[in-house]
Amino acid sequence: MVVSNDTELQALKEIGRICATTLNRMAAAMEPGMTTRELDQIGRKLLEDAGALSAPETCYQFPGATCISVNEEVAHGIPGDRVLQPGDLVNIDVSAVKDGYFSDTGASFVIPPAKGKAEKLCRDGKRALWVGLNQVKTGRPYAKIGEAIGAFAAKNRYTLIENLASHGVGRSLHEEPTELSTWPDATEKRIIEDGQVFTIEPFLSLGAHWAEGGKDPWTLLAEPKALTVQYEHTIVATRNGPLVLTLAD
């Protein structure tokens, strides 16, 4: 989607705020002994109370309102009977739709007490996201995003998952521009258009390079097995840089 007027922009800001608020409140509610299904139910209620619907459930019949991935799970974890434990690394991915407009955000958290490596990985995962965001500007190559994140990962001795890409969003959950690399990609030749709506969502890892299918049709696991974090914002590209839509009040 390319934003063409203020009405569209305000609608995108609204659903972005709802997704961000839901994510933050789910993270605050996490505690040992809670199942991922119970955590997902909190997210569902928050979305419904805000007049929004789960995007993966609406678009793809995903079996949950949000994606909750724990430890070895990289993405698309199905909420269920898994009980959260102290020290677990948990990724929450919230995407939703309201009045025909979509937004998408995600973040990773460690349930206290945190282990040193996991805590540092989370901290650097956030930094990697902002390294990518700082490359966004109308007229710049999309490739600069992946190049900058790749340089950050290499400097700090991390790897990146190279088969989970960013994507366009706005009028649907996944749309053009598709398959936006958050790693160095010599084949990426596209240029950022003014008003383009898309995500940036690097997966920073302690050794994994790929996400592979797990025990169900949805959950993806790190290959080789390694702790991995994901941080994601939905943005609008402008001449002055990225306008981040997925920020809570």
HELIX and SHEET records of a PDB file:
HELIX    1   1 ASP A    6  ALA A   29  1                                  24    
HELIX    2   2 THR A   36  ASP A   49  1                                  14    
HELIX    3   3 ALA A   55  TYR A   60  1                                   6    
HELIX    4   4 GLY A  116  LEU A  133  1                                  18    
HELIX    5   5 ALA A  143  LYS A  155  1                                  13    
SHEET    1   A 3 LEU A  53  SER A  54  0                                        
SHEET    2   A 3 LEU A  89  LYS A  98 -1                                        
SHEET    3   A 3 CYS A  67  VAL A  70 -1                                        
SHEET    1   B 3 LEU A  53  SER A  54  0                                        
SHEET    2   B 3 LEU A  89  LYS A  98 -1                                        
SHEET    3   B 3 TYR A 101  VAL A 110 -1                                        
SHEET    1   C 3 GLU A  73  ALA A  75  0                                        
SHEET    2   C 3 LEU A 220  GLU A 223 -1                                        
SHEET    3   C 3 TRP A 210  GLY A 213 -1                                        
SHEET    1   D 3 THR A 159  LEU A 160  0                                        
SHEET    2   D 3 PHE A 203  SER A 205 -1                                        
SHEET    3   D 3 THR A 228  GLN A 230 -1                                        
SHEET    1   E 2 SER A 166  GLY A 168  0                                        
SHEET    2   E 2 GLU A 175  LEU A 180 -1                                        
SHEET    1   F 3 VAL A 197  ILE A 200  0                                        
SHEET    2   F 3 HIS A 233  THR A 238 -1                                        
SHEET    3   F 3 GLY A 241  VAL A 244 -1                                        
END                                                                             
